[in-house]
Amino acid sequence: MGGLLALCIVIGILVSSVGSVRIPVITVWQIMLSHLPFSGISGDWSSTTDMIVIGIRLPRIMLAGLTGAALGVAGAAYQGLFRNPLADPYLIGVAQGAALGAVAGFLLPWSFLGSYFIPVMAFAGALLAVSVVYLIARVGKTVPVTTLILAGVAIGAFLMSLTSYLTLISTSEIHGIMSWLIGRFSMSNWEQVALVAPYICVGMVVIFLFARPLNVMQLDEEQAQQLGINVERTKLILLAASTLITAAAVCFVGTIGFVGIIVPHAVRLVWGPDHRSLLPLSALAGAGLLILADTASRSIMPPTEIPVGVITAFLGAPFFLVLLRRKKKAVF
Amino acid sequence: MKKRLSGVFLILILLSLLLSSACQSGSPQANTVTDDFGRQVSIAKSPERIISLAPSNTELVYALGLEDRLIGVTTYCNYPPQVEDKPRVADFSRVDIEKIVSLQPDLVLAGNIHKDEIIPALEKVNVTVLGIDPERLDKILATLKMLGSFTDSAAEADTLIASLTTRIKAVTDKTEKLSTFERPRVFFLTWHDPLWTVGRDTLVFDLIEKAGGENIASDLSGHAQIDLESVIQRNPQVILVLTSMGSQSTSFEFIKSEPRFQATDALKSGRIFQVDTDIFGRTTPRAVDGLEEMTRMIHPEIFK
């Protein structure tokens, strides 16, 4: 785990010297070091170069890392909670709720509310959608996972139909809407990092604390109950925490696919299914994957960008298939 | 052998006679043009009932003075103001084929987005369709000429083209001899998150060049996303933001308040302007208005 954490940090530092503008690796490092207190490093780089590294690339890398970590953990938690290999963070309406909120935000003529209007709408839409799904799925005092999935799929389809219609009738906003739906880190800044980091970090810690109950629940909910685990409470807390970190992850950058479903499986294939390691490793692998994907997105065809959502699947799927082939026994 | 040959000749002569007489009786002065999609389109007589499927096509029809023949437009047609009274038969991308057929048009002016589905569908019900998609400044003039000759208004078209050419020349006379250093770097923004701009092979590219500017996205073509760090590095001196006039100017406000844009020459000197999407996003004679407006923004010192 320490190795993967170190790898993530190294990736983060290395990719900061890659981008559509060519800046020498040495200069990038000098710039980063010069911003550390008492480093005493200064140089003759321009303020533009400084801003590209510190003001554009670093927040982008940080946000990609946070988003990847959140989606990786939420995916692992959902797959464990639902005991279903097809579960991903978007299974019970987070993405569809966020998407409808965001698209409504794009089309409502309330831009005077500022640049946080769309992310706030997306965040609220995500939480609202999952709350509705949860309330609908409740049977007496319990929430059966099958009912939860079915309610989630139905609500998701309902919301998606509205989103598709709104997208279709949009005109000048269409670039913005499509980019949000595929996901992008193009305009990431430190404010966004600062706003989503607390949600994602706290949510992930909460999920990590429930690793052992998740392990026990893999047997059977009834058995877990007999072994002293408050199944319904665990379910509610895990759903709430996963929803929160996913909503925080997608509200600025959009609904990036693939990471949340594939990362936990890849981690399981390599390091095994124990949630005590699976959850934190999924965070690190998710962060690493999304940082790499975004680097590819912004540097393969300068000065244009390839949407990061396209890259995650394009690079991630073959990698995952190799893992799948190497492991000849059943997965999950 | 001889007999057989002469038989073949006889048949050939008979056939050609038949064909020529058919042509004459069918269309005494059939008018054929090549439309903007390279299709050969013929019409027997000057069209009297015209439907436009794009706001830019509607403007072309008015520019040629053919508005009395216009019997259907789109919900987005807003120029000239008199177009308000025309029946609506389509919106941005969806086209009401039933309604079109019921109006019995003899000419439909379609656009780029109708190429694959709508044009074949209309042809199947025997409606004459012209594809209109000028996409460059000089092509607008060529399209006017083509449309003029197809609608028996070649004289009107020629007059209009002559006046537009004179106005374009009045601008380029002043701008074409500018050296690279005298050409401000222009960033044309069509959306702010992510940044979308307009590169080569577009009307906007022509206009920036003719207005004496240098498009910072000249290594891109068509509508394209551009990376923030590239824009900051290329340091635009003028930023033009495509805005739908009369509605919210989200992109304009965003760029004006985005901290990382404050370091660009354009924002330092306050040279960020909104430009009307109806003028710069459509290919119509009003593109020349756009050219003059853009030149005033890029070169206020030489073009007033």
Interface residues (C-beta under 8 A of the other chain):
Chain A: G19 S20 V21 S47 T48 M51 I52 G55 I56 R57 P109 S111 F112 S115 L168 I169 T171 S172 H175 G176 S179 R184 S186 M187 N189 R298 P302 P303 T304 E305
Chain B: Y76 F92 S93 T190 W191 H192 D193 P194 L195 W196 A217 D219 L220 A224 Q225 I226 D227 L228 E229 S230 V231 I232 Q233 N235 L242 S244 S247 Q248 S249 T250 E253 F254 S257 E258 P259 R260 A263 T277
